[in-house]
Amino acid sequence: MEKITRRDFLVMSGTTGVALSALGVNLAPATAYAAGLTKMDRVKSAKQIGSTCCYCSVGCGILGSVDNLTGKIINIEGDPEHPINEGSLCAKGAGLFGLSGANEHRLKKVLYRAPKSDHWEEKDWSWALKRIARLVKDTRDKDFITHNAKNQLVNRVETIGHLGTSNVANEEAWLISIACRAMSLVYIDHQARV
């Protein structure tokens, strides 16, 4: 299969539009509608609410657009008038809408695929948390190292690691790191370091 580059895709897309118009398909309404759209059109019926991004101590300003009819968040973006970020957001801030309850694609239930299974099963949170805790405890008990090769006291676990997420605030990241250290994990990393 031939690999298509972004440039090839754009060329083919433009060619398709020309071909459709040559076949008599009237693209004028779609073109006029697209040309008339501005950034403000998508939030025309929404109320703008200013807030602060929760992910780190920088305090970037964000604007949430809330639909007046439904009361749901329809967009989150950087506040261009905020003195700290002037409208720009890092990956964490840019992903705020994706994490909000308004995102219809966000997974809201536990899906479990058993070892060697070919399908996912829905499970409740209680089952999932108990299973995770049991697997971590069993692995820690089995692989706990008290002394290294030089007979020095190390008290560590090298078979469990933790990779932090950009979707937690500073305080949550601190709590996670403390929990990992309390379990004697050695391999601890976080997205904020990257």
C-alpha positions in Angstrom: 0.0 0.0 0.0 1.4 3.4 -1.0 1.9 5.8 1.8 0.2 9.2 1.4 1.8 12.3 2.7 -0.1 15.3 4.1 0.9 17.2 1.0 -0.4 14.5 -1.3 -3.7 14.4 0.7 -4.2 18.1 0.3 -3.4 18.0 -3.4 -5.9 15.1 -3.9 -8.5 17.0 -1.8 -8.2 20.1 -3.9 -8.3 18.0 -7.1 -11.5 16.2 -5.9 -13.2 19.6 -5.3 -12.2 20.8 -8.8 -13.5 17.5 -10.3 -16.8 17.8 -8.4 -17.3 21.3 -9.7 -16.4 20.2 -13.2 -19.1 17.5 -13.0 -21.7 20.2 -12.2 -21.8 19.9 -8.4 -22.4 23.4 -7.0 -19.9 24.0 -4.3 -20.7 27.7 -3.9 -23.0 27.4 -0.9 -20.5 25.3 1.0 -17.7 27.6 0.1 -19.6 30.7 1.0 -20.7 29.2 4.4 -17.1 28.2 5.2 -15.7 31.6 4.2 -18.3 33.4 6.4 -17.4 31.4 9.5 -15.2 33.2 12.1 -13.9 32.1 15.4 -16.8 33.9 17.1 -19.5 32.1 15.1 -18.8 28.9 17.0 -19.5 30.5 20.3 -22.1 33.1 19.2 -24.9 31.6 21.3 -22.6 30.9 24.3 -21.7 32.7 27.4 -17.9 33.2 27.9 -16.7 32.4 31.4 -13.1 33.2 32.4 -11.2 30.8 34.7 -7.7 29.6 35.5 -6.1 26.4 34.3 -5.8 23.9 37.1 -2.8 21.9 36.0 0.2 23.8 37.3 1.2 26.9 39.3 1.6 29.1 36.3 -2.0 30.2 36.4 -2.9 30.5 32.7 -6.2 32.1 31.9 -8.8 30.1 30.0 -12.2 30.9 28.5 -15.0 28.4 28.8 -17.9 28.8 26.3 -21.1 27.6 27.9 -24.2 27.1 25.7 -27.0 29.4 27.0 -29.7 26.8 26.1 -28.2 23.6 27.5 -25.7 25.0 30.1 -23.0 22.6 28.7 -19.4 23.5 27.9 -18.9 23.7 24.2 -15.4 25.0 24.0 -12.4 25.7 26.2 -9.5 27.9 24.9 -6.8 30.2 26.2 -7.8 33.7 27.2 -6.1 36.1 24.8 -6.5 39.0 27.3 -4.8 37.1 30.2 -1.4 38.7 31.1 0.3 35.3 31.7 -0.4 33.2 28.7 -2.0 35.7 26.3 -4.2 33.0 24.8 -1.7 30.3 24.4 -2.0 27.0 26.3 0.3 24.0 26.9 -0.7 20.5 26.1 -2.4 20.1 29.4 -4.5 23.3 29.0 -5.3 22.6 25.4 -6.7 19.2 26.4 -9.1 20.6 29.0 -12.2 20.2 26.8 -11.3 16.6 26.1 -11.3 15.9 29.8 -14.6 17.7 30.5 -17.8 15.8 30.9 -19.1 17.5 27.7 -16.8 15.4 25.6 -19.0 12.7 24.1 -16.0 10.6 23.2 -14.6 10.4 26.7 -14.7 6.9 28.1 -16.8 7.0 31.3 -16.9 3.3 32.3 -14.3 0.6 33.0 -13.5 -1.7 30.1 -11.6 -4.9 30.9 -10.0 -7.3 28.5 -9.0 -10.5 30.1 -5.6 -12.1 29.2 -5.8 -13.8 25.8 -9.3 -12.5 25.3 -10.5 -10.9 22.1 -13.2 -8.7 23.5 -13.8 -6.0 26.2 -16.1 -6.4 29.2 -17.8 -3.7 31.2 -16.8 -3.8 34.9 -17.7 -1.5 37.8 -15.2 0.8 39.4 -15.2 -1.2 42.7 -14.1 -4.4 40.8 -11.4 -2.5 38.9 -9.9 -0.8 41.9 -9.8 -4.0 43.9 -8.2 -5.8 41.0 -5.5 -3.1 40.5 -4.8 -3.1 44.3 -4.5 -6.9 44.4 -2.2 -7.1 41.4 0.1 -4.3 42.7 0.2 -5.9 46.2 1.0 -9.4 44.8 3.7 -8.1 42.5 5.2 -6.0 45.3 5.3 -8.9 47.7 6.7 -11.3 45.1 9.5 -9.0 43.8 10.4 -6.8 46.9 14.2 -6.4 47.2 15.6 -5.8 50.6 19.3 -5.9 49.8 21.3 -5.3 46.6 24.3 -7.4 45.3 26.6 -5.5 47.7 24.4 -6.4 50.6 23.3 -2.8 51.1 19.8 -2.2 52.4 17.7 -0.9 49.5 14.0 -1.8 50.1 12.7 -1.4 46.6 10.5 -2.8 43.9 11.9 -2.8 40.4 9.1 -4.6 38.6 6.5 -1.9 38.9 6.8 1.6 37.5 4.7 4.6 37.3 4.4 7.1 34.5 2.5 10.2 35.5 -0.1 11.9 33.4 -0.5 15.4 32.2 -4.1 15.3 33.3 -3.6 15.8 37.0 -2.9 18.9 39.0 0.3 19.6 41.0 -1.3 18.5 44.2 -2.5 15.2 42.7 0.9 14.5 41.1 2.5 15.1 44.6 0.1 12.6 46.2 0.8 10.0 43.5 4.6 10.4 43.9 4.3 10.0 47.6 2.1 6.8 47.2 4.7 5.4 44.7 7.6 6.1 47.1 5.6 4.5 50.0 5.3 1.3 47.9 9.1 1.5 47.4 8.9 2.0 43.6 12.1 3.1 41.9 10.9 3.8 38.4 8.8 6.9 38.7 8.5 9.5 36.0 6.0 12.2 35.1 4.9 14.0 32.0 5.7 17.4 33.6 9.4 16.6 33.5 9.4 16.2 29.7 
